[in-house]
């Protein structure tokens, strides 16, 4: 007696079942939905000018072998994000000639993530900043006067290159700024001599400043941003795939610095009286200057320890 459903009939059914199983499994694999949720935090990276520590400034040669400290007055904004520097005694002409550079060191307070430190790269071209002339002063033994109509050559803007770095000294973080006056394509020829009559001098307003040398002083102002980069184990911002704007906010903080400094020009000054005679050095003929000097001397004596 012949059995039903022999091997020759079972084999096609088994193959069909196996095919359906494979197709069904593949369909489920390719259409499955997986959900992954994750939160990313960069930490706090906030820098301000520090209230502790001192801002220092010095004139030095490019190799740092010769340095000369420059007095500086500091005014930090309420939020600590900007500061204004004033150099009451000015800076020497050697800075403007490009022979020496002005180095400024500002203490920085860092919150959370640390700032990346390192030396400035002087092999590259520095960022350009404009030194804008604001006032011209006539410094004499009896007083300092503001020239209300100075020679236009004194009011020519200059250019300086800026190099920045964040450096740590004795456990204190400093934002360092190096200013190097750029060489002028066409040298500015200043007058060698300036003649002023007694009448002209007494008509000039007295200036509330003091300079260590007699002659012409031009006050320049500049403004720049200090960029501080977040330290991240040697990784660079380009390796982080968050997009340009996110990377910028993630890696840097910006502080604003403004400064005013007068530069001395060795111009020979000739003072004439009403009779056309040269007034000798040290002669007192302006009562305003005499009174102002008396007040300064009295204030110095009262403030002395």
QUINOR-V273365 format. One record per residue. OMEGA is omega in degrees with one decimal (NA if undefined). Layout:
BEGIN
omega: {OMEGA/OMEGA}
END
This chain:
BEGIN
omega: {-176.1/177.8/175.3/174.8/178.7/-178.9/-176.8/177.6/-179.2/-174.6/177.8/179.3/-179.4/180.0/-179.6/178.6/179.7/179.1/179.0/179.2/179.8/-179.4/-179.6/179.5/178.4/-179.3/179.3/-177.7/-175.0/-176.9/178.0/179.7/175.9/-178.5/178.4/178.1/-178.7/176.6/-179.0/178.2/-178.7/-176.2/-177.5/176.9/-175.3/-178.2/176.0/171.0/-173.8/175.5/176.3/-176.0/-175.2/171.0/179.4/177.5/179.1/171.5/-177.0/173.7/-175.9/-179.5/177.0/-177.3/179.1/-179.1/177.4/-177.9/-179.9/177.6/-178.5/174.8/-171.2/173.8/-177.8/179.0/-175.3/-177.4/178.8/-176.6/179.8/178.6/179.2/-179.7/175.3/179.3/-170.2/-179.8/177.8/176.7/-176.6/-179.4/-179.8/176.0/-177.2/178.0/-178.5/-179.7/-179.5/-178.7/176.9/-179.4/-179.5/-179.4/-178.5/177.4/-175.6/172.4/-179.7/-179.3/177.4/-175.1/-176.8/178.7/177.4/-179.6/179.2/179.6/176.2/179.6/-178.4/179.0/179.9/177.9/-177.3/175.8/-178.2/175.4/-177.6/173.0/-173.2/178.3/-178.4/-178.0/177.0/-176.2/175.7/-175.8/178.8/-179.0/-176.1/179.9/179.0/-177.5/176.1/177.7/-176.9/176.9/-175.6/174.0/-176.4/-179.0/176.8/-175.8/177.6/179.2/177.7/179.4/176.7/173.8/-177.9/172.7/-176.1/174.4/171.7/-174.8/-179.2/179.7/179.3/176.7/179.1/179.0/179.5/166.2/-173.4/-178.9/179.1/180.0/176.8/179.7/-180.0/177.9/-179.1/177.6/175.2/-178.0/179.5/-179.5/-179.5/179.0/179.0/-174.7/179.0/-179.7/-178.6/177.0/179.1/179.4/178.9/-176.7/-178.5/176.5/-179.6/177.1/175.0/179.6/180.0/178.4/-176.8/-179.3/-175.1/-178.0/175.0/177.7/-179.6/175.1/177.6/-179.7/179.9/176.4/176.4/-179.2/179.9/175.8/172.6/-178.0/179.4/-175.5/-179.9/175.8/-176.6/173.7/176.5/179.0/-179.6/-177.2/-176.3/-177.2/-179.3/-172.9/178.5/-174.9/-170.7/-175.1/-179.7/179.6/-178.3/-179.6/-175.5/-169.5/-171.6/171.4/-172.7/174.0/-177.4/179.4/174.7/-178.6/174.7/-179.5/177.2/-179.5/-177.0/174.2/-176.3/178.4/179.3/-177.3/176.9/-180.0/-178.2/174.8/-176.7/-179.6/179.6/178.6/179.1/178.9/-178.5/177.8/177.2/179.4/-179.3/-179.1/-179.7/-178.5/179.5/-179.6/179.5/179.1/179.9/178.6/178.2/178.7/178.1/-179.3/179.0/179.0/178.1/-179.8/-179.8/-178.8/-178.7/-179.8/NA}
END
